[in-house]
Amino acid sequence: MSRPVWFVDLIKKIFPKRFDLARITHLPVVGSVIDWLLFEGYDVIYLPIDASLKREIIPINEPLPGMEETLLPSRVVDYFIEKSNFHWIMDFCICREGENCLDYPHSLGCLFLGEAVKEINPALGRLVSKEEALFHVRHCREIGLVHMIGRNRLDTVWLGAGPSHKLLTICYCCPCCCLWRFLPQVSSQISRKVVRMPGVRLQISDLCAGCGTCVASGCFVNAISLVDGKAQISDACRGCGRCVDVCPNEAIELVIDDTCFIEDTIRRISTLVDLT
């Protein structure tokens, strides 16, 4: 059943407390209950921003002609928009409104795909055409928001729209307000359900001058730090590529270990959500 507006407003008010919620997931019984209630079947992938791929691409295999144009991660999002018969744009971003974001528009909300969107309260957003959905995601990319895509039970719960296998979530995250800034505090059984795109990773080159711009830019998961005067990326990295884009020395590289990473991501998501 769709959620009333007052329920959504309540979530906005308690949103800044999400770090406290994350910490209690380490309690054995409580953590398992929260995982079952809010994150069962959860599988969400951070997609590298297209700009990071165009700026610095290091293929492990032989480079392909026109690689920068054919392997843009945003193709994953466009594929599912084209495939789905139902497209819903939220009139607001609950994360940015909950945090009262000062850097990015509150009006650029999530895009939801699939039959379950018909159960979302019409006071919260609107059904749109494929063309409107494609325009929306392009605009979000252009202002520097990061895509997350996948099956998100949490959205099924707060929207009252289900079943979860009929709802595909496409978020547009800013580094200051994203829900998943609590990944460093949440339990491993939950954090492992939010992953980087398969087949890509980031690495630091010898061009790093230790300026700290990448650290100051605000990594979603606190995965980058300065160690002995050089940037260092930890295993917590989800591969969003923002640090690649902000580095003034072009010292952070996006490495493609598998040139089929677009197709592999599409196959993975296709097994999670039924958009027919």
N, C-alpha and C positions, 0 to 999 in steps of 0.2 A: 504494500500500500504506500502511495506517495507520501512524503513527509510534508507537514505543514510548514509555513514560513517561520513560525515562532520557534520550531525545533531547529531549523537551520540557523536562525539568529543566535540560539543558545550555543550551538557548536562554534560559531564565530567568537563568542565571548570566552569560551574555555580553550580555544585553539592555542593561545600562547602557553598553556599548561602542558602541552604535548610532551615536553622533555621530562616532566614528572611522570607521566604515563609510561614513557619509554623506560625509565629506570626501574619501575616496579615489574616490568616484564622479566626481570632476572629472578624474581621470586618463583620457586619451582611450580607450585600449583596455580598461583595467580597468572603467571606468564603463559602457562598452557591454556588457561581459560581465555585470556585475551587473544591468543593466537587463534584459537578455534572460533571465537566470536567474530573477529575482525579481519583475520588474515588467512583463513583456510582457503586453499586453492590459489593463493596470491602468487602472481608471477609477473613482475614489471621490469622493463628494460629501459635504461637510460640510452638515448641515442646521441652520438656525438653531433655537435652543431656543424652544419655544412661548412661554415667559414673555416673551422679548424681543419677540415679535410682538404679544402682548396689551398690553404696556406702551407701546410707541411704534411705531405703524404709519403710514407716510407714503406713501399710494398716489399714483403719478404720474397714472394714469387716474382716471376718475370712481369714487368709493368705492361699494362694493356693500353692500347691506343685510346685516348680520350678518357682515361681512368677517372680524372677529377670530376668529369661530368656524369659518367655512368654509375658511379658508386656512391652518390650522395645518400647519406642515411635517411634523409627526408623522403626518399622513394618508398620506404616502408610505410610511412604514414599515408602517403598518396595512394598506395596500393589498396589499403583497407578502406579508405574513403570511396574509391571507385567500386569496390566490391560490395559495400553495404547498401542496403535499401533505406536505412533509417539513420539520420544524422541530427544530433542535438547539440546546440551550443548553449552553455550556461551564460547568463547575463552578467556574471561576476566570477571572480576567482575567490573561493572561500579562504584560501591560504593568505592571499594578499589583503583581503578585507579583515581577516582575523588578526593580522599583524599590523594593519594600517600602513601598508607599504607606501613609501614615499618615492620610490625609484621607478616603478613600473605600473602600468594602468591596471586598476582593479577590474575594469570592464572586460578584460580578455580572459574569459573563463575556459574551462575544459571543454573538449569536444568528446561526446559520447556517441558510439556507434552500436547498432544492433536493435533487435526488436524490443528489448527491455526499456528503451528510452521512452516508449509510449506510456510508461508508468510514472515518469518524473512529473512533479508538480509543475503545471504550465506557468505558474507565477515565478519560477526560478530560471526559465530560459525558453528556448523555442526550437521547433523543428525547422531544419534548413535544407536546401538543395545541396547536391554534390558540389556545385560551383561555389556556393556560399561557404561550404566547409573548406574547400581548397583555398579560397581567398583568406579565410580566417587563419589557417595554419601558416600560410605564407607570411601574413602580417606578423604573427607571433614570432616566426623565425627572424624576420627582418629587424625586430627591435631587440634581439639577443636572448629571447627565452629558450629554454632547453626542453626538448621533447622527452616525455616518458610515455611508454605505451605498454599495455598489457591487460591482464585480467586482475581486477582490483576489487576484492570483496568489500573493502572499506567503503567504496563508493556505492555499492549495492545497499549497504546498511544505512548510510546517512541520507541517501536519496530515496530509499524505500522502493528501489527498482530492481527487479530480478526476473528470472534467475541469473546468477552471476555469469554463467556460461553464455548468456545472451547479451552481455554488456561489455564492450571494449572501451577502455579509458585511454584518452590521449590528453596528457597534462602539458602545460606550458609553464615551466618552473623558473623562478628567479632565485638567485643565490641567497637573498636575504630572508625569504619567507617560505620556502618550500617545506612541506610537511616532513620530507625525508632528511631535513637537517638533523633529525633526531637519530639517524642511523648509528652514530658513534655511541649513543647511550642505550639503544635497544638491544634485546637479546639476540644471540646469533641465530636462533631458530626463525626469527622474523627477518633480521637483516639480510640473510642469505636469499630471501625471496625478491630482493631488489638488486639487479645485476647490471653489469655493463654489457654492451652489445657483443655477442660472440664473434671472435675473429679479429678484434681490435684491442689495442692497448696503447698506453702513453709511455714515453721514455724521455729522459733528459740527455741532451747532447753536451759536448765540450764547450759550446757557446755560452753556457750558463755563467752569468757574472755575479750571481748571488744577490741580485737587487731586491728580491722579496716581493716583486709586483704580483707574482702568481699567488703567493700566500695571502697578500692583502686583498686580492680580488674576491676572496670568499669562496673557498671550495665547499660544495654541498656537504661533503662527508669528512672534512678535515684530513684529506688524504695527502696533502702536499705541505712540506715544511722545509726550513733551511737547516742543513746539517753540515757543519764545518764550512760554512760560507757558500754552499751549493744547494740548489733545490733538490729535493728527494721525494719521490712518489711512493706511497705505501700500497700494500695489497688492498686497502680499503677503496681505492680508486674505482669509480663507476664509469670512467671513460667519457664524460660529457664533453670534454674538449675545450672548456672555457679557458683553462690555463694556457692552452696552445694559442688561443686567440689574443690573450692579453699580454703575453710575454714580449717585451720590447726587443729582445735579442734573437727571437725566433729559435730559442734553445729547447723548446718542448716539441716533440714530434709525435704525431699520430702514426702508429705502426699497424699495418694490415697484415696479419699472419695468414689470413685466408680470404682470397678475393671473392669467395662465395658468401661473404658475411651478410649481404643483403638478403639473398635467397634463404639462408639458414635462419635468419631472424623471422622472416615471413612464415616459414614452415613452423617454427616454434610457436608463434602467436596463433597461427591457424588451428593448432591442436587444442588451444585453450578456450577459444571463443567461437561460437557459431553465429555467423552474420547472415545466414540464409533465411 
